[in-house]
């Protein structure tokens, strides 16, 4: 931890022209000399199953020199020849249709690919569903067409680093821009439900925009009338100018507006479409929402240091990035043009080396009215101290010095995006970490020591004040001088095979092992693991803590999707239960029965 567990570092992806039926030329592509081939046909996935002309078929593998593209002819057929034997990814796409991968039943999934042997030809049929269309018109608050507005079709997906489901842009569907009539048209969508979001593209900063009041408009018109008759045109009466200046101006912010016309994503309507359906008249008005000023005073600062204040939207959906500023010397801060929403306001100051880190945080809701006079009160950062214990099979001392244990990945914390644990110090097997900002921390990347060893050592436990931290997201909220970090060279070992009902080994599926207790279903949990089998169908997972588990097989998974609680809840219905004891070496054979 401490250089291995608690030492952290901040870490936080056109159709090519070519003749029908011919592969596009690439002077750099090497001459292939293999004897395998992949051939097939691309069809429309409808009642007629028509061959699709000028569909783009891409074959790829781990060897980039083998990757090729083929444009189908009138018969929809393609062929890749002179390939080395092996497994290949195969994807077909055509404008107006939903791209599909070989071996995938769902759009947007990687698929199982195709495998071909030396001297053989693998025949593949790829069916593309016709894409759905969502179209409508955007109008401004005054009824004028809203031209130049970016419109997106959002879907709800699990975002691993956030540890929750959020609305994100639909894969393979880029945002579109409204035309001069305010009309947008999003096409090529898979069947399903979508939230339509409109984001104005305006040349304004985050400070917001001020709207002239009616009094100011009337005063300006009066000035024009006076100016036409005044002896000195262009110089309006000072009294009128002063009266206009006394009228307060309202600030607005150009934030995303969701169909049917709300600035809150939770209140958006879901637009559901079938394959090939054209859903029209998805119209709504685009309005600038009231923007507020959030200002106040952070009642602390460190001499010679900076006071950093962050305003982060906790209910963000699209690209609402946290705002950060340096407070004035007297601790004052001001954020202008803040759209409605829920926020976390935090401030930090001080130096870990000097031991004077202070922090403060509070939650607030913005509804268009200014929030003034906020005061956030400082608290000292906490210190975590304790000992490192090595549970060795032979009782031998560590074979590597503690200060050579590599650093772990970064953390996010509830206090503010990107807050990380500070470096620690080691004295023998004792350690301490000062300047820890209290909060719930989340591993951003796989922690070393849990799925991969540090030397020969595996991380077995982190306890603070008698509470095991590794069975939930790291919750650090109070000082401790009794923390214990335990390493072992006797991890549990779960191994076995995974096969089809026919007895043939599975090689491209995922083996997922996860705790029976949903409390262990969070991002980078040590009680959740996913591995691909070996070519013989074997798998091995080490360092599962003792407990009750499920084992399941999934055909297609996206990276880190195995931490999604909704997916694990679905897999648990048909999963195989098992129990593993401390240091146990257990065999488990899985067979797909359907």
NORHUSUL-V985195 format. One record per backbone hydrogen bond with DSSP energy under -1.0 kcal/mol. CO is the residue of the C=O (numbers start at 1). NH is the residue of the N-H. If there is no record, write none. Layout:
BEGIN
co = [CO:CO]
nh = [NH:NH]
END
This chain:
BEGIN
co = [1:1:1:7:19:26:36:37:38:39:40:41:42:43:44:50:55:56:57:58:59:60:63:68:70:71:72:73:76:78:80:82:83:86:88:89:90:91:92:93:94:96:100:101:102:106:114:116:117:120:122:124:126:128:129:130:132:133:134:135:136:137:138:139:140:144:145:149:150:151:152:153:154:155:157:159:159:164:166:168:170:176:178:179:182:183:184:186:189:192:194:195:196:197:198:199:202:205:209:211:213:214:215:216:217:218:219:220:221:222:223:224:226:226:232:237:238:239:240:241:242:244:250:251:252:253:253:257:258:258:259:262:264:265:271:273:274:277:279:281:284:289:292:293:294:295:296:297:298:302:307:308:309:310:311:312:319:323:325:328:331:332:333:335:338:341:342:343:344:345:346:347:348:349:351:357:358:359:360:362:364:366:371:374:376:379:382:383:384:385:386:387:389:390:391:401:402:410:412:416:425:427:429:430:431:432:433:436:439:440:442:447:449:452:454:457:458:461:462:463:464:467:469:474:476:480:483:484:485:486:486:487:488:492:493:494:495:496:497:498:499:500:504:510:511:512:513:514:517:518:520:522:525:527:529:531:534:537:538:539:541:547:548:549:550:551:552:554:558:560:561:564:565:566:567:568:570:571:576:578:580:581:584:586:590]
nh = [4:5:7:408:22:29:83:122:80:124:78:126:52:128:46:44:72:93:70:91:68:89:66:59:57:21:54:76:42:40:38:34:36:116:114:60:102:58:100:56:97:131:92:104:113:109:88:86:120:37:39:41:43:45:98:276:189:279:186:282:184:284:146:286:143:140:147:178:199:176:197:170:195:168:166:163:164:159:157:155:173:151:148:182:138:179:136:134:132:273:271:154:259:152:257:150:204:208:252:250:217:218:219:220:221:222:223:224:225:226:227:228:229:230:235:241:242:243:244:245:246:247:211:291:209:255:289:198:261:262:269:258:267:268:194:192:277:133:135:283:139:253:338:371:335:374:333:376:300:305:327:348:325:346:323:344:321:311:309:331:298:328:296:294:292:366:314:364:312:362:310:360:308:358:356:381:349:379:347:345:343:341:295:297:299:359:436:480:433:483:431:485:487:392:489:404:405:444:442:419:432:430:388:427:386:425:384:382:476:414:412:450:459:449:457:454:488:486:469:484:467:464:472:441:439:385:387:463:389:460:461:391:458:543:586:541:588:539:590:506:592:503:500:554:531:552:529:550:520:521:522:525:528:515:513:511:537:498:534:496:494:580:516:578:514:576:512:510:561:563:564:568:569:570:571:572:573:574:551:549:547:584:493:495:499]
END
